[in-house]
Amino acid sequence: MNQMTSEKAMQYAKYRWPYSTEACQFIIDTANVSQGVIADVGAGTGLLTQHFVGKVKKVFAIEPELEMRNFAQDFIGDRQDIDYIDGVAENTTLEDQSIDLIIAGNAYHRFQPESTMNEFKRILKPNGKLAIFSYHDDHNFVRDTLRVCNNEQYNQRLTATRHQEPVQYFYGDAIPSRYLFKQEQSETWEEYWGAIGAGMESPDESEEWFVTFQEAHRQRFNDMATSGLITVKYSTEVWLGQPKY
């Protein structure tokens, strides 16, 4: 993967699809954690974190990338009800049985499944819950985006950064509930390409296949666009349950 820079962190925060505000409030209410302690594992630039700060007692934003943590701290601010932690899913550095709800966004694709599950077991309170958020590909937009440039190096990067376990794995023997919250937004070429370029697997301008990669996406955008805009339809997908390990 490419190095995370402050520019890339800013691009990620600016162009990545938002999570549903409704979905986040639903999880707070359903998990009954308005007075609880939450750990956002793989918090990144705070795209998911922001929806929980100020609505629960305490949030720990766990993120290993310094530039992403810095952006989240600048974006959300220094508050008494949030700590920004240099940690990973496999080693959050949090205390045993200290967390009422673990939340995780799309970063869960990068977690090492078995060691992450053991860490979740350690930090969750006996009745603690786990909520995993992701983008549900309602119309195969994400699938088709990943197939635009069939570059071997890009495909290798995607494979190397994504485990093969289903989301249910992280719940152990429990069967989590699944919820979908539909969303829709329009994107210019700048916004579309900004989201693509923010991906850690995408090439930097210095790499020889950058131009080919960008041109393939430009052609795709032009094929879909009307008056310089495309419409993206997706859902925030949430799995919620009390893990049984």
Residue frames relative to the residue before (quaternion, step in Angstrom):
aa qw qx qy qz dx dy dz
M 1.0000 0.0000 0.0000 0.0000 0.00 0.00 0.00
N 0.5367 -0.6202 0.4674 0.3299 3.52 -1.28 0.41
Q 0.6049 -0.5748 0.4137 0.3642 3.54 -1.22 0.49
M 0.4046 -0.6958 0.5380 0.2504 3.54 -1.06 0.81
T 0.0763 -0.7938 0.6034 -0.0022 3.55 -0.62 1.18
S 0.6615 -0.4869 0.3713 0.4330 3.57 -1.27 0.20
E 0.6308 0.5353 -0.3312 0.4537 3.59 1.07 -0.73
K 0.6723 0.4888 -0.2974 0.4697 3.57 0.97 -0.86
A 0.6195 0.5336 -0.3387 0.4656 3.58 1.06 -0.73
M 0.6484 0.5099 -0.3080 0.4741 3.57 1.00 -0.84
Q 0.6417 0.5217 -0.3139 0.4664 3.57 1.01 -0.84
Y 0.6262 0.5415 -0.3232 0.4585 3.56 1.00 -0.86
A 0.6956 0.4824 -0.2747 0.4560 3.56 0.83 -1.01
K 0.6943 0.5055 -0.2725 0.4338 3.56 1.00 -0.83
Y 0.8336 0.3007 -0.1032 0.4517 3.56 0.85 -0.96
R 0.5480 0.6091 -0.4283 0.3812 3.62 1.10 -0.33
W 0.5946 -0.5894 0.4092 0.3628 3.57 -1.08 0.74
P 0.4430 -0.6895 0.4991 0.2815 3.59 -1.00 0.73
Y 0.4277 -0.6330 0.5697 0.3032 3.53 -1.29 0.43
S 0.5937 -0.6000 0.4137 0.3412 3.54 -1.17 0.64
T 0.4356 -0.6815 0.5298 0.2552 3.56 -0.85 1.02
E 0.6257 0.5485 -0.3229 0.4510 3.56 1.04 -0.84
A 0.6439 0.5301 -0.3231 0.4472 3.58 0.97 -0.86
C 0.6719 0.5076 -0.3008 0.4476 3.58 0.92 -0.91
Q 0.6606 0.4865 -0.3105 0.4801 3.58 0.94 -0.83
F 0.6052 0.5577 -0.3428 0.4530 3.57 1.07 -0.74
I 0.6703 0.4905 -0.2999 0.4691 3.59 0.94 -0.88
I 0.6170 0.5359 -0.3482 0.4592 3.61 0.97 -0.78
D 0.7015 0.4655 -0.2669 0.4690 3.58 0.88 -0.96
T 0.7019 0.4839 -0.2778 0.4427 3.57 0.83 -0.99
A 0.7096 0.4190 -0.2486 0.5091 3.58 1.04 -0.79
N 0.3237 -0.7878 0.4684 0.2349 3.58 1.34 -0.12
V 0.4183 0.7237 -0.4395 0.3288 3.57 0.84 1.03
S 0.2565 0.7860 -0.5288 0.1920 3.61 1.08 0.52
Q 0.7390 0.2966 -0.1943 0.5729 3.59 1.25 -0.45
G 0.5285 0.6738 -0.3709 0.3594 3.54 1.26 0.35
V 0.4748 -0.6284 0.5403 0.2962 3.51 -1.46 0.04
I 0.1218 -0.8189 0.5608 0.0000 3.55 -0.74 1.16
A 0.1599 -0.7442 0.6382 0.1149 3.54 -1.17 0.68
D 0.1605 -0.7511 0.6344 0.0871 3.56 -0.78 1.08
V 0.1437 -0.8278 0.5414 0.0313 3.55 -0.27 1.31
G 0.7781 0.1250 -0.1656 0.5929 3.53 -0.59 1.22
A 0.1208 0.8725 -0.4654 0.0866 3.55 1.07 0.86
G 0.2513 -0.8056 0.5062 0.1778 3.59 1.17 -0.44
T 0.8005 -0.2552 0.2195 0.4958 3.55 -0.88 -1.00
G 0.6386 -0.5709 0.3158 0.4081 3.58 1.25 0.23
L 0.2854 0.7906 -0.5031 0.2012 3.61 1.20 0.34
L 0.7316 0.3525 -0.2072 0.5455 3.57 1.04 -0.79
T 0.6038 0.6094 -0.3413 0.3841 3.56 0.98 -0.91
Q 0.6388 0.5860 -0.3304 0.3733 3.55 0.88 -0.98
H 0.6656 0.5264 -0.3028 0.4337 3.58 1.10 -0.67
F 0.7096 0.4415 -0.2531 0.4873 3.60 1.25 -0.27
V 0.5734 0.5911 -0.3800 0.4212 3.58 1.15 -0.55
G 0.7950 0.2546 -0.2208 0.5044 3.55 -0.87 1.01
K 0.7132 0.4120 -0.2511 0.5086 3.58 1.28 -0.20
V 0.7221 0.2721 -0.2007 0.6036 3.56 1.36 -0.06
K 0.6858 -0.5039 0.3286 0.4097 3.57 -1.25 0.23
K 0.8091 -0.0771 0.1173 0.5706 3.58 0.86 -0.97
V 0.1014 -0.7738 0.6226 0.0577 3.55 -1.12 0.75
F 0.1487 -0.7304 0.6594 0.0978 3.53 -1.06 0.87
A 0.1628 -0.7848 0.5938 0.0705 3.58 -0.62 1.16
I 0.1300 -0.8209 0.5558 0.0153 3.56 -0.30 1.32
E 0.2251 0.7780 -0.5514 0.2000 3.60 -0.54 1.15
P 0.3477 -0.7808 0.4822 0.1923 3.62 -0.67 1.07
E 0.6614 0.5169 -0.3166 0.4417 3.61 1.11 -0.58
L 0.4515 -0.7265 0.4550 0.2478 3.57 -0.54 1.20
E 0.6831 0.4978 -0.3057 0.4383 3.60 0.83 -0.93
M 0.6454 0.4978 -0.3247 0.4799 3.57 1.06 -0.66
R 0.6334 0.5159 -0.3334 0.4706 3.60 0.98 -0.79
N 0.6500 0.5241 -0.3187 0.4486 3.56 0.94 -0.86
F 0.6525 0.5027 -0.3194 0.4685 3.57 0.96 -0.85
A 0.6470 0.5249 -0.3216 0.4499 3.59 0.92 -0.90
Q 0.6627 0.5077 -0.3047 0.4585 3.56 0.97 -0.87
D 0.6554 0.4868 -0.3080 0.4885 3.58 1.03 -0.75
F 0.6750 0.5183 -0.2798 0.4444 3.56 1.02 -0.88
I 0.7681 0.3440 -0.1742 0.5112 3.58 0.81 -1.04
G 0.4293 -0.7252 0.4332 0.3196 3.54 1.12 -0.72
D 0.5313 -0.5839 0.5022 0.3529 3.53 -1.36 0.18
R 0.1014 0.7866 -0.5919 0.1435 3.53 -0.53 1.24
Q 0.5763 -0.6001 0.4295 0.3510 3.55 -1.20 0.46
D 0.7181 0.4623 -0.2540 0.4539 3.57 1.15 -0.54
I 0.7344 0.3040 -0.2591 0.5488 3.61 1.18 0.46
D 0.1054 -0.7531 0.6470 0.0566 3.53 -1.12 0.86
Y 0.2691 -0.7454 0.5914 0.1490 3.56 -1.01 0.90
I 0.1012 -0.8469 0.5214 -0.0270 3.55 -0.40 1.30
D 0.3451 -0.6935 0.5966 0.2099 3.55 -1.04 0.89
G 0.3932 0.7007 -0.4999 0.3234 3.55 -0.10 1.29
V 0.3249 -0.7222 0.5784 0.1956 3.54 -1.36 0.14
A 0.6974 -0.4749 0.3256 0.4268 3.55 -1.25 0.30
E 0.6988 0.4790 -0.2640 0.4610 3.56 1.06 -0.78
N 0.7797 0.0785 -0.0416 0.6198 3.59 1.29 -0.33
T 0.1037 -0.8533 0.5105 0.0249 3.56 0.22 1.31
T 0.3395 -0.7446 0.4716 0.3285 3.59 1.27 -0.58
L 0.4821 0.6660 -0.4445 0.3556 3.63 1.21 0.14
E 0.6002 -0.5869 0.4131 0.3529 3.56 -1.25 0.44
D 0.6369 -0.5282 0.4083 0.3856 3.54 -1.26 0.50
Q 0.8711 -0.0015 -0.0143 0.4910 3.56 -1.13 0.84
S 0.3997 0.7391 -0.4442 0.3108 3.55 0.91 0.98
I 0.7137 0.4739 -0.2204 0.4663 3.58 1.27 -0.33
D 0.3492 -0.7410 0.5422 0.1872 3.56 -0.95 0.97
L 0.8035 0.0116 0.0264 0.5946 3.57 1.05 -0.76
I 0.1880 -0.7297 0.6473 0.1152 3.54 -0.98 0.95
I 0.0570 -0.7633 0.6415 0.0520 3.55 -1.01 0.85
A 0.0039 0.7792 -0.6267 0.0108 3.55 -1.16 0.62
G 0.3042 -0.7463 0.5655 0.1753 3.54 -1.02 0.83
N 0.8341 -0.2076 0.1484 0.4891 3.56 -1.17 -0.57
A 0.4975 0.6621 -0.4247 0.3657 3.58 1.23 -0.28
Y 0.5224 0.6582 -0.4242 0.3375 3.61 1.13 -0.44
H 0.5446 0.6169 -0.3987 0.4049 3.59 1.18 -0.44
R 0.7177 0.4578 -0.2390 0.4671 3.59 1.16 -0.62
F 0.5014 0.6653 -0.4290 0.3493 3.61 1.23 -0.21
Q 0.4205 -0.6322 0.5754 0.3041 3.55 -1.21 0.54
P 0.4402 -0.7806 0.3525 0.2696 3.58 -0.12 1.28
E 0.7339 0.4467 -0.2821 0.4269 3.61 0.60 -1.05
S 0.7014 0.4530 -0.2813 0.4729 3.59 0.82 -0.92
T 0.6038 0.5421 -0.3517 0.4668 3.59 1.14 -0.57
M 0.6466 0.5169 -0.3197 0.4610 3.56 0.93 -0.87
N 0.6442 0.5146 -0.3169 0.4688 3.60 1.01 -0.77
E 0.6519 0.5046 -0.3096 0.4739 3.57 1.05 -0.79
F 0.6306 0.5215 -0.3352 0.4670 3.58 0.98 -0.77
K 0.6260 0.5367 -0.3259 0.4626 3.56 0.99 -0.82
R 0.6750 0.5143 -0.2926 0.4408 3.58 0.97 -0.84
I 0.7818 0.3839 -0.2035 0.4473 3.60 0.78 -0.96
L 0.6028 0.5721 -0.3707 0.4145 3.61 1.14 -0.42
K 0.4779 -0.6167 0.5422 0.3120 3.54 -1.16 0.66
P 0.7054 -0.4866 0.2906 0.4256 3.64 -1.15 0.46
N 0.7672 0.2929 -0.1714 0.5442 3.60 1.06 -0.70
G 0.3491 0.7784 -0.4637 0.2394 3.57 1.27 0.32
K 0.2892 -0.7683 0.5550 0.1347 3.54 -1.22 0.59
L 0.2736 -0.7329 0.6045 0.1504 3.51 -1.37 0.37
A 0.0368 -0.7800 0.6247 0.0020 3.57 -0.92 1.00
I 0.0838 -0.7968 0.5983 0.0114 3.57 -0.68 1.13
F 0.1797 -0.7960 0.5768 0.0381 3.53 -0.74 1.21
S 0.1343 0.7703 -0.6197 0.0685 3.55 -1.09 0.69
Y 0.5341 -0.5851 0.4875 0.3671 3.54 -1.35 0.01
H 0.2336 -0.7506 0.5989 0.1529 3.55 -0.79 0.99
D 0.3684 -0.7727 0.4891 0.1676 3.52 -0.68 1.17
D 0.1794 -0.8545 0.4771 0.1001 3.58 0.50 1.24
H 0.8183 0.1717 -0.0479 0.5465 3.58 0.95 -0.90
N 0.5852 -0.6329 0.3428 0.3736 3.59 1.16 0.70
F 0.2869 0.7793 -0.5147 0.2131 3.59 1.15 0.49
V 0.6759 0.4839 -0.2975 0.4695 3.59 0.88 -0.94
R 0.6294 0.5403 -0.3325 0.4488 3.57 0.93 -0.89
D 0.7076 0.4579 -0.2664 0.4676 3.55 0.82 -0.98
T 0.5934 0.5663 -0.3595 0.4449 3.59 1.11 -0.62
L 0.6792 0.4928 -0.2868 0.4620 3.57 0.94 -0.89
R 0.7007 0.4660 -0.2611 0.4729 3.60 1.20 -0.48
V 0.4139 0.7529 -0.4514 0.2409 3.60 1.26 -0.20
C 0.7918 0.1347 -0.0550 0.5932 3.56 0.82 -0.99
N 0.1929 -0.8144 0.5404 0.0867 3.56 -0.22 1.27
N 0.1669 0.8026 -0.5400 0.1906 3.52 0.63 1.26
E 0.5212 -0.6767 0.4221 0.3038 3.57 -0.81 1.00
Q 0.6660 0.5051 -0.3130 0.4509 3.58 0.93 -0.86
Y 0.6382 0.5178 -0.3176 0.4729 3.56 1.02 -0.80
N 0.6657 0.5002 -0.3040 0.4628 3.58 0.89 -0.89
Q 0.6340 0.5255 -0.3288 0.4623 3.58 1.03 -0.73
R 0.6423 0.5199 -0.3194 0.4637 3.57 1.02 -0.80
L 0.6418 0.5227 -0.3198 0.4611 3.57 0.97 -0.84
T 0.6686 0.5016 -0.2967 0.4619 3.56 0.92 -0.90
A 0.6839 0.5174 -0.2840 0.4288 3.56 0.96 -0.90
T 0.7542 0.4038 -0.2095 0.4736 3.58 1.10 -0.61
R 0.7188 0.3973 -0.2428 0.5162 3.60 1.23 0.09
H 0.3177 -0.7368 0.5648 0.1930 3.55 -0.78 1.04
Q 0.4987 -0.6898 0.4584 0.2555 3.57 -1.27 0.33
E 0.4884 0.6744 -0.4377 0.3393 3.60 1.24 -0.01
P 0.4724 -0.6497 0.5044 0.3167 3.61 -1.05 0.69
V 0.6625 -0.5237 0.3506 0.4049 3.56 -1.18 0.50
Q 0.6101 0.5855 -0.3565 0.3973 3.61 1.06 -0.68
Y 0.5029 0.6708 -0.4167 0.3514 3.58 1.20 -0.46
F 0.6876 0.5203 -0.2862 0.4178 3.56 0.94 -0.89
Y 0.6481 0.5048 -0.3186 0.4728 3.60 1.28 -0.07
G 0.4528 -0.6946 0.4555 0.3241 3.58 1.22 0.07
D 0.8103 -0.2300 0.1922 0.5035 3.56 -0.83 -1.01
A 0.5252 0.6333 -0.4174 0.3859 3.59 1.25 -0.05
I 0.3111 -0.7121 0.5939 0.2084 3.55 -1.27 0.43
P 0.2412 -0.8101 0.5166 0.1364 3.62 -0.27 1.21
S 0.4602 -0.6334 0.5403 0.3083 3.53 -1.32 0.36
R 0.2404 -0.7769 0.5718 0.1083 3.55 -1.14 0.70
Y 0.0389 -0.8010 0.5970 -0.0198 3.55 -0.92 0.98
L 0.1641 -0.7751 0.6043 0.0840 3.56 -1.16 0.71
F 0.0819 -0.7753 0.6261 0.0131 3.55 -1.01 0.94
K 0.3131 -0.8061 0.4753 0.1622 3.57 -0.24 1.30
Q 0.0334 -0.7851 0.6183 -0.0144 3.53 -1.13 0.82
E 0.0547 -0.7805 0.6224 0.0207 3.53 -1.26 0.47
Q 0.1112 0.7907 -0.5980 0.0696 3.56 -1.01 0.76
S 0.3969 -0.6878 0.5581 0.2406 3.51 -1.29 0.53
E 0.1127 -0.8041 0.5823 0.0414 3.56 -1.09 0.74
T 0.3525 -0.6671 0.6148 0.2297 3.51 -1.18 0.73
W 0.6847 -0.4279 0.3608 0.4667 3.56 -1.31 0.02
E 0.6297 0.5438 -0.3428 0.4361 3.61 0.91 -0.81
E 0.6939 0.4701 -0.2778 0.4694 3.57 0.91 -0.90
Y 0.6338 0.5205 -0.3266 0.4697 3.57 0.99 -0.82
W 0.7175 0.4382 -0.2583 0.4759 3.58 0.74 -1.04
G 0.5944 0.5744 -0.3643 0.4290 3.58 1.07 -0.64
A 0.6609 0.4939 -0.3013 0.4781 3.57 1.00 -0.83
I 0.6414 0.5155 -0.3241 0.4668 3.59 1.01 -0.80
G 0.7105 0.4834 -0.2608 0.4398 3.56 0.80 -1.03
A 0.6075 0.5740 -0.3536 0.4200 3.58 1.17 -0.51
G 0.5467 0.6318 -0.3940 0.3830 3.58 1.20 -0.40
M 0.5110 -0.6718 0.4466 0.2969 3.56 -0.92 0.92
E 0.6631 0.5097 -0.3119 0.4508 3.59 1.16 -0.48
S 0.5643 0.6145 -0.3894 0.3903 3.59 1.19 -0.39
P 0.5355 -0.6573 0.4201 0.3238 3.60 -1.04 0.69
D 0.4317 -0.6356 0.5678 0.2953 3.53 -1.28 0.49
E 0.6769 -0.5089 0.3446 0.4050 3.56 -1.23 0.40
S 0.6384 0.5523 -0.3273 0.4245 3.59 1.13 -0.55
E 0.6139 0.5619 -0.3525 0.4279 3.61 1.20 -0.37
E 0.5826 -0.6560 0.3662 0.3100 3.54 -0.95 0.96
W 0.7199 0.4329 -0.2604 0.4759 3.61 1.08 -0.55
F 0.3595 0.7527 -0.4825 0.2670 3.60 1.26 0.18
V 0.6824 0.5023 -0.3066 0.4336 3.61 0.77 -0.99
T 0.6509 0.5130 -0.3117 0.4648 3.57 0.94 -0.89
F 0.6436 0.5311 -0.2996 0.4625 3.54 1.01 -0.93
Q 0.6941 0.4739 -0.2781 0.4651 3.59 0.84 -0.97
E 0.6609 0.5180 -0.3137 0.4432 3.58 0.93 -0.86
A 0.6232 0.5351 -0.3368 0.4602 3.58 1.05 -0.75
H 0.6779 0.4701 -0.2925 0.4838 3.58 0.99 -0.79
R 0.6068 0.5514 -0.3515 0.4519 3.57 1.07 -0.68
Q 0.6516 0.5058 -0.3084 0.4738 3.57 0.98 -0.85
R 0.6446 0.5160 -0.3258 0.4606 3.57 0.95 -0.81
F 0.6467 0.5184 -0.3207 0.4586 3.57 0.91 -0.91
N 0.6690 0.5099 -0.3027 0.4481 3.58 0.85 -0.96
D 0.6438 0.5320 -0.3180 0.4489 3.58 1.03 -0.77
M 0.7335 0.4233 -0.2260 0.4814 3.58 1.09 -0.71
A 0.6368 0.6166 -0.3164 0.3379 3.56 1.09 -0.74
T 0.1112 -0.7297 0.6693 0.0850 3.49 -1.32 0.58
S 0.8280 -0.0616 -0.0174 0.5571 3.56 -0.60 1.18
G 0.7267 -0.4794 0.2367 0.4313 3.55 0.97 0.91
L 0.6959 0.4202 -0.2723 0.5148 3.57 1.26 0.25
I 0.1501 -0.7312 0.6509 0.1384 3.52 -1.25 0.53
T 0.3197 -0.7229 0.5782 0.2022 3.56 -1.22 0.49
V 0.1391 -0.7912 0.5940 0.0431 3.54 -0.78 1.08
K 0.0786 -0.7846 0.6147 0.0183 3.55 -0.81 1.05
Y 0.1646 0.7654 -0.6015 0.1590 3.54 -0.81 1.05
S 0.3019 -0.7254 0.5746 0.2290 3.55 -1.29 -0.05
T 0.3884 -0.6168 0.6093 0.3120 3.51 -1.27 0.43
E 0.1562 -0.7851 0.5971 0.0520 3.55 -0.65 1.18
V 0.0319 -0.8017 0.5968 -0.0080 3.57 -0.87 0.94
W 0.1520 -0.7348 0.6558 0.0834 3.51 -1.06 0.91
L 0.0111 -0.8078 0.5878 -0.0416 3.58 -0.81 1.00
G 0.2791 0.7570 -0.5595 0.1897 3.53 -0.89 0.92
Q 0.4281 -0.6374 0.5639 0.3040 3.50 -1.39 0.11
P 0.3610 -0.7803 0.4633 0.2150 3.58 -0.25 1.25
K 0.1650 -0.7437 0.6393 0.1047 3.52 -1.21 0.66
Y 0.0285 -0.8286 0.5579 -0.0379 3.53 -0.19 1.32
